[in-house]
Amino acid sequence: MAKPSRSVYVCQNCGATSPRWAGKCVACGEWNTLVEETDAGPPPGSGVTRQTKGRIIKLEALKGDAQEAPRFSSGIAELDRVTGGGVVPGSAILIGGEPGIGKSTLLLQVAAHVAQGGGRALYFSGEEAVAQVRLRASRLGLAEAQVGLASETNLSNILATLSDGKPPDLIIIDSIQTLWADTLDAAPGTVSQVRAAAQSLIRYGKMAGSAMLLVGHVTKDGQIAGPKVIEHMVDTVLYFEGDRGLPYRILRAVKNRFGPSDEIGVFEMVSGGLKEVANPSELFLGDRDSRSPGSAIFAGVEGTRPLLVEIQALVAPSGLGTPRRAVVGWDTNRLAMLLAVLDARCGVSFANYDVYLNVAGGLKITEPAADLAAAAALLSSMSGVALPRDAVYFGEVSLSGAVRAAAMMTPRLKEASKLGFGQAVLPENGDVDVQGMKLSLSRIAHLKSLAEATGPCD
């Protein structure tokens, strides 16, 4: 006799379950996120039927032959860079991003390249009809590629199609939140459905050796929607970043079992699809106005790639009781800390000024080494004196005002020298090799030295 199904309440934010409804989830603290779902058994394709006695498995030693995972090229060099050198057969990659940012365009280009190379690529769209995908393929000039296309959201039908014939080399699911398993009494997009669909598809991909590309929706906070366990199940998690009003797109790896987890790929959205940007530094610096105060060039590093980007600051007298602090592309808390350090350690007060800070090109910077460049831009805007047009800045600022060394200082300087910059303001500590570079180095130990050079301290 089959075990009767039972109702549980599942948090749509964290995936925690509760036997009864409550207004607040006890696990994550979110309100009104518990939804009633029916636990009707394991998802299809999971291989779980009944509990059996396990067998003793053979344990291996840590020492032994380790082979590099095989890879195949996606046809897009920037995507290959982010994934660690290419797509690994049997791996599962989750790609998240805001609607309209270019996820489906990128994946269609990848599928077409695999198909044109003689591989079998299947594209399952749960959000668009076949005719809509065909229109996009025609616009991108990819209509002749032999890509298997279907508009389907039923998980059982997708698994049956995958099992029919030769295992595909590439499987694209757009998107994972639209799939539903008929064994679960829950709406598509709920925690149970997303988890069941991801588990079944990843299991098939591992067994068949098929690379799996899953598209994920994002929440208003920019995180991939659904339970966090989905990100733990896949091998690689990629995020598409960028402003839809700008043509530039950043593909950032936040998890990668087969390569570095902090690489980025840079694309430009054109009429023919996503175009790779081989030299992002020139892209982000192309439209800058070097004569205007409040502009500083930051020599940063994203993954293994040195990157020069412009940080813009505007300091204006405020008529408000509490001055405004607006930041785009940087951490707001980091700006508040930097303003406090400039006030307490350098005597430069921004208490009566509105402060606006922007990272040009739609790039989001997270590394602390941007502190010195942001401080230079703020001091330049405050004094009204433009910084030298051929100078770059990098270094972390501590609460005492000391400028601390940054990682990979030599590659940052090499990138600046290659693009024609002649000056670099960097921390006093830290080894650098400037042999062959035409750079004048200005090494500072305290933020007060920069404030005195840019504008007089109190």
N, C-alpha and C positions, 0 to 999 in steps of 0.2 A: 504494500500500500504506500502511495506517494505521501511524503510528508507535506502537510498543508502549509501554504504560504502564510507568512506573517507580515504585519505592517511595522515598519520602523520609520523613524524621522531622521533624515539625513541633512546635515548642514551643507548648504550650497556654496559656502565659502571655504571651509577647511575639510569637509568630508566626514566629520565626526558623526556618529550615530547615537540616537537616544530612543529608549522604548516608549517615550511619551513626548508630546509636544511641549515646548517652552518658548517663551518670547525671546530668550537670550541663549545663545550657544555657550555651554560651559567650557568648551575647548578653546575657542578663539575670541569669545566675547562679543561677537556681532549679533545685532538684533534682527529678528524676523527673517532668519535664514533657514529655519528648519522646515523641510517639506516632507510630507508623507510619501513613502515609497514602499512597494511590496517586494520583499526578499523571496524570489521564486526559484532560486537555485543558481548554479553557475552559468556564465555566459556561454553561448555557442562557440565551439572551437577551442575551448579552454582545456579540454581533455579531462576535466574533473567530473567523475561519475559517482564514485563511492569511495569511502575510506578503505584502504588496503594496507596490509602489513608491508612496511618498507624493507628494502634490501640494503645490505651493508655496501657502501661505496668505497672505492680505492682512494686513499689519500696520496697526494703527490707532494714532492719536496719543492721548496722555493727555487733551488738551484736546478737549472736545466736549460734546454734550448728554447729561446724565445724568438719567434719570427714576427717581423713587422706585418701588420694587417694589410692584405692586398687592397688596392684602391682602383677606381676608374675615374676618369675626368668627367666633370659635369659639363665641360665645354665653356665654362665661365671661370676665368682665372681668379677673379675676386672671391667667388664662392668656394673654389678649391682651396684658396688661402685660409678662409675662415674655418673650413672643415678639417684643416690640418694636412692638406696635400691631395685631396680628392675624396670621393664618396666611397665608404667601405661597404662591400656587399653584405647584406644581412643586418646592417645597422638601421636604427630608427632615428630620424631627425625631426624635431618639432620646431616649426617656424611660426612665430607670432608677430603681430603688428597691427596697427590701426587699419580700419577699412579704407581701401583705395590707395594704400601706400605702395603696392606693387608686388604683393606676395604671389598672387595667381599668375601674373606676368612672368615673374622669375621662374616659377616652377614649370610653366608651359615651355619656356625657352630650354630648360634643362631636359624635359621630356622629349622635345623635338631633337635635341642633340644626340641623346641616347638612341632614339629610333633611327636617325640618319646614319649612325655608326653601326647599324646592324643589330642592336639590342631590342628587347621587347619592353616597351614602356606603356603602362596603363594609367589613365587619368580618370578618377572618380570624383565627380563634382556633385556636392549635395546642396549647393546654393544657387547654381546657375543651370539653365537648360543647355542641352547639347548645342542648340543653335547659337546661344550666346558665347559659348567657348569657341565655336567655329568662327564667329565674327572676330574675336580677339586674335585667333591664330591667323586669319586672313590679313588683319591689320599689321601683324608682326612679320608677315611673309613666311609663315610656318605651315601653311595649309597642306603642303605636299608631304609633310612628315607622317610616317606610318605609326601614329600614336593611337592606341586603343582608348576610346572615349565613351563614358557612360555617365548618365545623371541618375544616381542611386543613393539612397540613404539607409536601406535595410542591410544590416550587418550580415545576416545569413546569406543574402543574395550576393553580396560582395565576396564573401569567403568562398562560395560555390563557384563564382566566376574565376577567382584566382586559382582554384584547384583544377580548372579545366584547361588542359593543354600544358605546354611548356611553362615552367615557372618564370614569371617576368623578372627582368633585371631591375626595373624601377617601378615602384607603386606610389602614386600621389593621391592623397585623400584631402579634399578641399570641401569642408573642413571636418575635423574630428567631432566638433560639437553638434553637427547635424545628423550623425549616425544614431541608430537605435537598434537595440536587440529585442526581438519579440518575446524573449523569455523573461524580460524585466518589465514590471508594471510601473513604468516611470516615463516622464516626458523626455524627448530628445534634449540634450544639453544639460541634464541633471548630472549630479556627481556619479550616480550608479551607472548611467548609460555611457558617459564619457570614459569611465574607468573600464567598463566591460569591453567597449569597442577598442580602446587602446591595447588592452591586454591580449585580445584575440588577434588583432592585426600584427602586433609585435611578435607574438608567438609564431604566427605563420611566416613572417619575414625571416626570423631566425632559422626556422626549419628549412625553408626553401632557398635561403641565400639571397633573398630579394631586398634591395635597399628600399626603405619606407620613408617617404616625406609626408609629414602630417602638418596641416595648417591649423593653427589654434587662434581662436578669438582672444581679444584682450579686454580687460576691464577698464573702467574709467581711470584707474591708477596706473595703467600701462602694463599690468601683469597678465600673464596668460590665464584665461578664465578656466574654471574647473578646479578639481582637487590638485594640490601640489604634488601628489603622488605620481601624476602623469609625467612631470618633469623628471622625477626620479626613475621612471620606467624606461624612458628613451635614452639613447646614447649621446645625443647632441641637442642642445637647445639654442636656437638662434632668434634674435630679435631684430626686426626692421625698425629703424629710427629715422626721423626726418620730418620736416614740415611739408605738408601736402601743397603748400603755396610756393615751395621752392623745388627745383628739379633734382636736388641732391638727396640720396638715400644712403644710410649707413646700415650695414648688416653686421651685427655684433654677436659673437659667440659668448654665452654666459656659462655653458657647460659643454665639455667635449671629452669623451673617453678616449679619443684617438688623436688628440692634438692639443695645442694650447687653448685655454678657455677664455682668453681675453683678446683674441684677434678681431680685427674689423675688416670689412670689405666696403669699398666706396663705389657707388653707382650714380649715374645721372639718368633721369627719366627723360627720354626723347620720344619722338613719334614712332620710332621703330622698336620701342621696348626699353629695357634697362641696358644702358651702355656702361661698360667698365671704365673706371677712372684710374689710369696707371700711376699718376702722380697727384695724389690728393692735396699735397701742400700748395702746389700752384693753383689748384682749383679754389681752395679756401682763401687764398691771398690775392686772387685775380682782380677783385673789385675794391680793394681797400684804398682809403684816402689817407696817404701818409702825412699830409700837412695838417690834419685836424687833431687837436689835443684829445686825449682820452682813448687813444688806440695803442695797444701793445701787442707784439707778436710773441706768442707762447710756443716754445719748442717742446712739444710733448711726445709721448710714446704710447701707442695703442697696440698692445700685444708685443710683437717684435718689430713693428713698423714705426719709425720716427715720423712725426707729423707736425707741421707748422700751421698754426691757426691764429686768427686775429681775435683778441679779446677787446671789446669796446665798453667804455664806461662813460656815463653822463652824470655829472654832479651839478644840481641846480638848487638855488635857494628855495626853501619850502615855506609855504604859507599855512601849513597844517600844524596842529599841535603835536602830532606824531608823524614825522617824516616818512615818506614811502620808501620801501626797499623792494625793487622788482628785479628778478633774475631770470634769464633764459639761457639754458644750456649749462648751468653750474648749480652747485648746492647753495640754497638760501642760507642755511645755517653756517656754511663756510664763509659766506660774505659777512654775516653778522659778526663772526669771530674776528675776521680780518679788520673790520672797521673798529672793533674794540681794541685790537692790538695797536692800530695806527693812532688811536686816541690816547691810550694809556702809555705806550712806549715811545711814540714819536711826537706827541703833542699836536697831532693833526686831528681836529674834531669835525665830525660829519653830523653833529647833533641837530643842526639847523638846515640840513640839506637833504633833498630827495636824491636817492642813489639808484641808478639803473645800470645793470650789467648784462651784457649780451655776448654770447659766443657766436661768431659769424659762421654762416653756412649751414646752420641747423645741427651742428655737432654737439654732443653732450660730453662734457669732460668730468671725470671722476677722480683723477689722480691728484694728490696733494701738491705736486710740483707746480701746479698752476697758480699757487698763492702769490708768488713774486710777480708774475705777469699781471695778475689782477690788481695787485697793489700799485704797480707802475701805472696802469691805466687810470686808476682812481686818483692818484696823485697828479697825474698829467691833466686830467679834467678839472681838478680842483684849482690848480695853478694857472690853467689856460695855456700852458706851454707844451707844444707837441714833442713827443719823444723822437730820438734819432730814427730816421726811416730805415736804417740798415741794422737795427739792434734787435736781438731776441732775448727773452727772459725766461728763466725757470728756476725753481727752488721752493722748498716747503718752508713756511713761516710758522714758528712755534709761538706759544702764548707769551713767551718772554721777549719775542721780537727777533730771536735768533733765526738765521736762515740756514736750514739744514740741507745736507746733500741729497740729491735725487739719484734714482737708479738710471743706468744706461746713459751717462752724461756724454760720453764720446759719440755715440750714434746721433744724439740730438745736435751736437755741434757739427758733425759731418753733413747732416741734412741742411743746416743753416748755411754752411759754407757752399754747398752744392747749388743753392738757390741764390747765391750772390750776397748774402748778408756779411757785414764786416765786423760787427760788434756782438758780444754776448755778455750779459750780466747773469752771473751764476754764483752758487754758494762758494764760500772760501774753502770748505773741506770737500774732499772727494778727488780721486785721481782722474785726470783726463789726458788723452793723447792727441795733441793738436798738430802733429807732424803732417806737413803737406797742406794744412788749412791756412787760409788767409783771413784769420780771425784775430781781433783784438779782444782779449778777455779782461773783464772787470769782475773781480771776485770780492764779494762782500760777506761779512760775518753777521751783520745786524741790519734789520729793516730801516733803522734810522739813517744809515748811510745812503740808501736809495731815496729816502724822503728829503735829505739835505741836498742831494744832487738834483732832484726834480723840483723841489719847492722848499722854502725855508721852514724849519720847525719853529714852534712857539718857544 
